[in-house]
Amino acid sequence: MGKNPAFTTGCVNGVGRGGAPAPACMRRRAPWGVMLAALLVGCATPAARDGADPVQVWTTTADHRLALAPSRLRFDAGDAAAAATDAALIEIDVGARHQQMVGFGASITDASAWLIQRKMSPAQREALLRELFGRDGDGIGFDFARLTIGASDFSRHHYSLDDPPDGRPDPALRHFSLDANRGDVIPVARQALAINPRLWLMASPWSAPAWMKGSGSLVTGRLSPAYYDAFARYLLRYVEAMAGEGIPIHALTVQNEPDFEPVDYPGMRLNAPARARFIGDHLGPLLARQAPQVQLFDWDHNWDKPEEPLAVLADPVAARYIDGVAWHCYGGQPAAQSRVRQAHPGIDVYMTECSGGDWEPVRSGGLNLQAQRLIVETTRNWARGVLFWNLALDENSGPHAGGCGNCRGVVAIDSKTGEVSRTDDYYALAHASRFVRRDAWRVASSEADGGVANVAFVNADDGSRVLVVSNAATSPRSIRVREGERSFHHLLPARSVATFRWEPARR
């Protein structure tokens, strides 16, 4: 990448005019800028670029001064390796395989889809979706995404997919309709699938239709047991209707954040006993008969209450239908994922929502917090897939109808011009999604000291090694990476994230 950069204008803070991808923008900078970036990330001399067994490196600093900046280095000679005694040591054991990855990505919320479909030109839309879901050029290769079944807080109005005009119960689901999604979510999801046919989609409801709830409202309330069967059929109808639109749903959760009742957007409390009955007696058997290809995840809420999924998994009837446990980041610690998996090793783990935004500790932690907590720690605690929240929001952190007023998207879209800017969430995800491919194995890597966090993978298709490292310290940090008899060392800039990629040793 960037072997012969030519000077052009139009790059500001790593983002090109018209929303050009930041990595492409970097390639168009003047040669002296590229040389300076190479020096800052500890790049080898130009002669080393053609050396044997190169290690490729991409670096992003918290201030985005470096944004997926590419460089290369060589494996150490024996004496050089011995000399790097002050470096934090990371040892890779590719023989110790853990979970196999589904991928990384974000949610195609109503707000995200509306902005992409309605506030961007066709050319802007195509460029952005290819950047997010493609792997050619500067594509960052999202393989995983989430859809909402009906409205969330990041919708422009509240609705379900079965809202009878008179508000009366509709257990036969005669008023079920995807019409609310036809103008934005469906076309954007189709276009993403056209770019990445292997895109793995899950979906979650924020609320059952109001007539199924004791409150009679999409906002607050609980699912009435009398409508458990109707709600199960509602979720199956969604899967079938989306398949009819060319959008396969690979997994469902039964309720987003079932231990929380928001007061200004759709939500529904559904505790562990209720979920066990709903899954074991209604949704589980229905999916097994009608849509056995669809996986079912429990919980879809925070790390701070692992007893909730543990209680559902303790129910032998419900547990037989559960494929995974889904987690959010807004309370507790990622180690909860390992606690539940240790108790149920046959159950998969997924991180299905976490938003960046303007609050503590996200504001001060920035890029490194997102990378360490959501890329490194979730996958070290068995996550097969990692999803951030909104794929895109506008310059005012919207549109939304209730809920979070200071969340951010993976990208921000200017609602007047369609221009794109890339957030910390984008770069944290890209440092994994661009290099770790579907079915890669997470492999063992030792934990380094001094605030250096890491996670390692081996791609299943070509055996390439991928190591993601975050240096949250305010000063540069030297690391030494060793795999078997080979090692390399590198100086990480202060407050930076780096991805290293190298091929297996030749035999």
C-alpha positions in Angstrom: 0.0 0.0 0.0 1.2 3.5 -0.8 4.4 2.5 -2.5 4.6 5.7 -4.6 2.4 8.4 -3.0 1.8 11.5 -5.0 1.0 14.9 -3.5 -2.7 15.9 -3.8 -4.9 18.4 -1.9 -8.2 17.6 -0.2 -7.2 15.6 2.9 -8.1 17.0 6.2 -7.4 15.2 9.5 -7.2 11.8 7.7 -10.6 12.2 5.9 -10.8 13.2 2.3 -13.2 15.7 0.9 -16.4 14.1 -0.2 -16.0 11.5 2.5 -13.1 9.6 1.0 -11.9 6.7 3.3 -9.2 7.8 5.7 -6.8 5.1 4.6 -7.1 6.1 1.0 -6.7 9.7 2.0 -3.5 8.8 3.8 -2.1 7.3 0.6 -2.5 10.6 -1.2 -0.5 12.6 1.2 2.9 14.0 0.3 5.9 11.6 0.5 7.3 13.4 3.6 4.1 12.7 5.4 4.4 9.0 4.7 8.0 9.0 5.8 7.1 10.8 9.1 4.3 8.3 9.7 6.7 5.4 9.1 9.2 6.8 11.6 6.5 7.3 14.2 5.2 3.7 14.1 8.7 2.2 14.1 8.6 1.1 10.5 11.6 -0.7 9.0 13.8 1.0 6.4 12.5 0.9 2.8 15.0 -1.8 2.0 13.3 -4.1 4.5 10.0 -3.9 2.6 11.2 -6.5 0.2 12.8 -8.7 2.8 11.8 -12.3 3.6 8.9 -13.0 6.0 7.7 -9.4 6.4 5.3 -8.5 9.2 2.7 -6.0 8.0 1.6 -3.4 10.5 -1.3 -0.9 10.5 -1.4 1.8 13.2 -4.1 4.2 14.4 -3.4 6.8 17.1 -6.1 8.1 19.4 -6.0 11.5 17.8 -6.4 9.9 14.3 -3.1 11.5 13.2 -2.3 8.0 12.1 -5.4 6.2 10.8 -4.7 2.6 9.7 -1.3 3.8 8.6 0.6 0.9 6.9 4.2 -0.1 7.5 6.3 -3.2 7.5 9.0 -4.8 9.6 11.2 -7.9 9.6 11.5 -10.8 12.0 14.4 -10.3 14.4 17.8 -11.9 14.0 18.9 -13.9 17.1 21.0 -11.2 18.7 18.3 -8.5 18.0 15.7 -10.6 19.7 17.9 -11.1 22.7 18.6 -7.4 23.0 14.9 -6.5 23.2 14.8 -7.2 26.9 12.9 -4.1 28.0 10.0 -4.9 25.7 6.6 -6.3 26.8 6.6 -9.9 25.6 3.6 -11.4 23.8 3.9 -15.1 23.0 1.6 -16.6 20.4 0.6 -20.3 20.5 -1.3 -21.0 17.3 -1.7 -24.6 18.4 -4.0 -23.5 21.2 -7.3 -22.8 19.4 -10.3 -21.4 21.1 -13.5 -20.1 19.4 -14.0 -19.7 15.7 -15.1 -16.3 14.6 -18.3 -15.2 12.9 -17.1 -11.6 12.5 -17.3 -7.9 13.5 -19.8 -5.2 12.6 -22.6 -3.0 13.8 -26.4 -2.6 13.7 -28.3 -1.4 10.7 -30.8 0.5 12.8 -33.7 2.5 11.3 -31.7 5.7 11.8 -28.6 4.3 10.1 -30.5 2.9 7.2 -32.6 6.1 6.7 -29.4 8.3 6.7 -27.6 6.0 4.2 -30.7 5.6 1.9 -32.1 9.1 2.1 -29.3 11.5 2.9 -26.6 10.1 0.6 -26.3 10.2 -3.1 -26.2 6.8 -4.9 -22.5 7.2 -5.4 -21.9 8.1 -1.8 -24.0 5.3 -0.5 -22.3 2.7 -2.7 -18.8 4.0 -1.6 -19.7 3.8 2.1 -21.3 0.4 2.0 -18.4 -1.0 0.0 -16.0 0.5 2.5 -17.9 -1.0 5.5 -18.9 -4.4 4.1 -16.4 -5.0 1.4 -12.8 -6.3 1.5 -11.4 -4.9 -1.7 -9.2 -1.8 -1.5 -9.8 -0.1 1.8 -12.9 -2.1 2.7 -13.0 -3.0 6.4 -14.9 -6.2 5.9 -17.9 -6.3 8.3 -19.2 -9.9 8.4 -21.8 -9.4 11.1 -24.7 -7.0 11.5 -27.9 -6.7 13.6 -31.4 -5.6 12.7 -34.2 -4.4 14.9 -37.6 -6.1 14.7 -39.8 -3.0 14.8 -38.7 0.3 16.3 -35.8 1.0 18.7 -34.8 4.3 20.2 -32.9 4.9 17.0 -36.1 5.1 14.8 -37.8 8.2 13.7 -41.1 7.0 15.2 -42.4 4.2 17.4 -44.0 1.2 15.7 -44.2 -2.6 15.6 -44.7 -4.9 12.6 -48.3 -5.6 13.6 -50.2 -2.4 14.5 -53.9 -2.8 13.8 -55.6 0.5 12.9 -58.0 0.1 15.8 -55.4 -1.1 18.3 -57.3 -4.3 18.9 -55.6 -7.7 19.4 -54.6 -9.4 16.2 -53.5 -12.9 17.2 -53.9 -14.1 13.6 -51.3 -11.5 12.6 -53.5 -10.3 9.7 -51.9 -6.8 10.0 -48.3 -8.0 10.0 -46.3 -5.9 7.6 -42.7 -4.9 6.7 -43.9 -1.7 5.1 -42.1 0.4 7.7 -38.8 -1.0 6.6 -39.2 -1.0 2.8 -37.9 2.5 2.3 -34.6 2.2 4.1 -33.7 -0.9 6.1 -34.6 -3.5 3.4 -32.7 -1.7 0.5 -29.6 -1.0 2.7 -29.5 -4.6 4.0 -29.9 -5.9 0.4 -27.1 -3.7 -0.8 -24.8 -4.8 2.0 -25.5 -8.4 1.2 -24.8 -7.8 -2.4 -21.4 -6.5 -1.4 -20.8 -9.3 1.2 -23.0 -12.3 0.5 -21.6 -14.0 3.6 -22.9 -11.2 5.9 -24.3 -12.9 9.0 -27.5 -11.1 10.2 -29.2 -11.3 13.6 -32.3 -9.5 14.7 -33.9 -8.4 18.0 -37.2 -6.9 19.0 -37.4 -4.0 21.4 -41.0 -4.7 22.2 -43.8 -7.0 21.2 -46.7 -5.2 19.5 -48.6 -3.1 22.1 -51.7 -5.3 22.0 -49.6 -8.3 23.3 -48.6 -6.4 26.4 -50.3 -5.8 29.7 -49.5 -2.0 29.4 -51.2 -1.8 25.9 -48.2 0.3 24.9 -44.9 -0.2 23.1 -43.3 1.8 25.8 -42.9 -0.1 29.1 -44.9 -3.2 30.1 -44.5 -7.0 30.0 -45.5 -9.6 27.5 -48.9 -11.2 28.5 -48.6 -15.0 28.8 -51.8 -15.3 26.7 -49.8 -13.9 23.8 -46.7 -16.0 24.1 -47.7 -18.1 21.1 -48.7 -15.1 19.0 -45.3 -13.4 19.8 -43.4 -16.6 18.8 -45.3 -16.6 15.5 -44.6 -12.9 15.0 -40.9 -13.5 15.3 -41.1 -16.4 12.8 -43.2 -14.3 10.4 -40.4 -11.7 10.5 -37.8 -14.3 9.6 -40.0 -15.6 6.8 -40.9 -12.1 5.5 -37.2 -11.0 5.5 -36.2 -14.2 3.6 -38.8 -13.3 1.0 -37.1 -10.0 0.6 -33.7 -11.8 0.0 -32.5 -11.1 3.5 -31.6 -14.2 5.5 -31.8 -14.0 9.3 -29.3 -16.2 11.0 -30.1 -15.6 14.6 -32.8 -14.1 16.9 -32.8 -12.8 20.4 -36.3 -12.8 22.1 -35.9 -9.3 23.6 -33.4 -6.5 23.6 -32.4 -5.7 27.2 -35.1 -7.7 28.9 -34.2 -6.4 32.4 -34.9 -2.7 31.5 -38.1 -0.8 30.8 -37.2 2.5 29.1 -39.7 5.3 29.6 -39.5 7.1 26.3 -38.9 4.4 23.6 -40.1 0.8 23.0 -39.1 -1.8 25.6 -40.4 -4.8 27.4 -39.3 -6.5 30.6 -39.0 -10.3 30.2 -37.3 -11.9 33.2 -35.5 -15.3 33.2 -38.5 -17.5 34.2 -40.7 -15.8 31.5 -38.0 -16.2 28.8 -37.5 -19.9 29.8 -41.2 -20.5 29.3 -41.5 -18.5 26.1 -38.4 -20.2 24.6 -39.1 -23.7 25.9 -42.8 -23.9 25.2 -43.3 -21.6 22.2 -40.5 -20.0 20.2 -38.0 -22.9 20.5 -40.2 -25.6 19.2 -41.7 -23.4 16.5 -38.2 -22.5 15.1 -37.2 -26.1 15.3 -40.1 -27.1 13.1 -40.3 -24.1 10.8 -36.9 -22.5 10.6 -34.2 -24.8 12.0 -31.5 -22.8 10.3 -32.2 -19.8 12.7 -30.1 -19.8 15.9 -31.6 -18.5 19.1 -29.6 -16.4 21.7 -30.7 -15.6 25.2 -30.2 -12.5 27.3 -29.1 -9.7 24.9 -28.2 -7.5 27.9 -25.4 -6.4 30.2 -22.5 -8.2 31.7 -23.6 -7.3 35.2 -26.3 -10.0 35.5 -24.9 -13.4 34.4 -27.4 -15.0 36.7 -30.1 -14.2 34.2 -28.8 -16.3 31.3 -27.6 -18.9 33.8 -31.2 -19.3 35.1 -32.6 -19.8 31.6 -29.9 -22.3 30.7 -30.6 -24.2 33.9 -34.1 -24.9 32.5 -33.7 -28.2 30.6 -36.6 -27.5 28.3 -35.5 -24.0 27.3 -31.8 -24.8 27.2 -32.2 -27.4 24.4 -33.2 -24.6 22.0 -30.5 -22.0 22.9 -27.5 -21.7 20.8 -25.7 -18.7 22.4 -25.8 -15.9 24.9 -25.7 -12.3 23.7 -24.2 -9.5 25.8 -24.2 -5.7 26.0 -21.4 -3.6 27.5 -23.2 -1.0 29.6 -22.7 -2.7 33.0 -20.3 -5.2 34.5 -17.2 -6.8 33.0 -16.5 -9.0 30.0 -15.4 -11.8 32.3 -19.1 -12.6 32.8 -19.0 -14.1 29.3 -16.5 -16.7 30.4 -18.4 -17.4 33.6 -21.5 -18.5 31.7 -19.5 -20.3 29.0 -17.6 -22.3 31.6 -20.9 -23.4 33.1 -22.2 -24.3 29.6 -19.3 -24.9 27.2 -21.6 -25.9 24.3 -23.2 -22.4 24.3 -21.7 -19.7 22.0 -20.9 -16.2 23.1 -21.7 -12.9 21.2 -21.2 -9.2 22.0 -24.3 -7.8 20.3 -24.4 -4.1 21.4 -22.1 -1.4 22.6 -22.3 2.2 21.7 -19.6 4.8 21.7 -20.6 8.3 22.8 -20.0 11.5 24.7 -19.9 10.2 28.3 -17.4 8.8 30.8 -15.4 6.6 30.6 -15.9 6.5 26.8 -15.0 10.1 26.3 -11.6 10.0 28.0 -10.9 6.3 27.2 -11.5 6.9 23.5 -10.1 4.6 20.9 -8.1 2.5 23.3 -11.0 1.8 25.6 -13.1 0.7 22.7 -10.4 -1.5 21.3 -9.4 -3.0 24.6 -12.8 -3.6 26.0 -14.8 -4.5 22.9 -12.2 -6.1 20.6 -9.6 -7.6 22.9 -11.5 -8.5 26.1 -14.7 -9.7 24.5 -12.9 -12.1 22.2 -10.5 -13.2 24.9 -13.7 -14.1 26.8 -15.1 -16.3 24.0 -17.1 -13.9 21.8 -17.5 -15.3 18.3 -18.9 -12.1 17.0 -18.7 -8.4 18.1 -21.3 -5.8 17.2 -21.2 -2.1 18.0 -24.5 -0.2 18.1 -25.5 2.2 15.3 -23.7 1.7 12.0 -24.3 5.4 11.2 -25.7 8.5 12.9 -25.9 12.1 11.8 -24.1 15.2 13.0 -26.6 15.5 15.9 -26.3 11.9 17.1 -29.6 11.0 15.5 -32.2 10.7 14.3 -33.8 9.0 17.4 -37.1 9.0 19.2 -36.3 8.8 22.9 -33.3 7.1 24.4 -29.7 8.1 23.9 -29.1 11.7 22.8 -25.3 11.5 22.8 -24.5 8.2 21.3 -22.3 8.0 18.2 -22.3 5.8 15.1 -19.4 3.9 13.6 -19.5 6.6 11.0 -21.2 10.1 11.1 -23.1 11.2 8.0 -23.6 14.9 7.5 -27.4 15.0 6.8 -27.0 18.0 4.5 -24.1 16.9 2.3 -23.9 13.1 2.8 -20.2 13.4 3.7 -18.8 10.8 6.1 -16.4 11.1 9.0 -15.0 8.1 10.9 -15.2 7.7 14.7 -13.1 5.8 17.2 -15.7 3.0 16.9 -14.8 2.7 13.2 -11.1 2.4 13.8 -11.5 0.0 16.8 -13.6 -2.3 14.7 -11.5 -2.0 11.5 -8.4 -3.1 13.3 -10.1 -6.5 13.7 -12.7 -6.7 10.9 -10.4 -5.8 8.1 -7.9 -8.6 8.9 -9.8 -11.3 10.8 -11.9 -13.2 8.4 -14.9 -15.4 8.8 -14.0 -18.8 10.5 -10.7 -17.5 11.8 -9.6 -19.1 15.1 -8.8 -17.1 18.2 -5.5 -18.6 19.4 -3.7 -18.3 22.7 -1.5 -15.2 23.3 0.1 -14.2 26.6 -1.1 -11.1 28.4 1.6 -8.4 28.4 2.1 -6.0 31.3 2.0 -2.3 31.5 -1.4 -1.6 29.9 -0.6 -3.4 26.6 -3.7 -5.5 25.7 -3.7 -8.0 22.9 -5.7 -10.8 21.1 -4.4 -13.1 18.4 -6.2 -15.0 15.5 -5.3 -17.4 12.7 -7.3 -17.1 9.5 -8.6 -20.5 8.5 -8.3 -19.9 4.7 -4.5 -19.1 4.5 -3.1 -19.6 8.0 -2.1 -15.9 8.3 -1.6 -14.7 11.8 -3.3 -11.5 13.1 -2.5 -9.8 16.3 -4.4 -6.7 17.6 -2.6 -4.7 20.3 -3.7 -1.6 22.2 -1.3 0.7 24.0 -3.4 2.8 26.3 -0.4 4.5 27.9 0.4 8.1 27.3 4.0 7.2 26.3 5.3 4.9 23.5 5.7 1.2 24.5 8.1 -1.4 23.1 6.7 -4.9 22.5 8.3 -8.1 21.4 6.1 -10.7 19.7 7.2 -14.3 19.6 5.7 -17.3 17.7 7.8 -20.4 18.1 11.3 -19.6 16.9 10.4 -16.4 15.2 10.0 -13.0 16.9 9.8 -9.3 16.1 9.8 -6.1 18.1 8.0 -2.9 17.6 7.6 0.5 19.2 3.9 1.3 19.7 3.1 5.0 19.7 1.4 6.5 22.8 -2.4 5.8 22.9 -2.5 3.7 19.8 -3.9 0.5 18.4 -1.9 -1.6 16.0 -2.7 -4.7 13.9 0.1 -7.1 12.9 -0.2 -9.6 10.2 2.3 -12.3 9.1 2.3 -15.6 7.2 3.0 -18.9 8.7 6.7 -20.1 8.6 7.8 -21.8 5.4 8.6 -25.4 5.9 
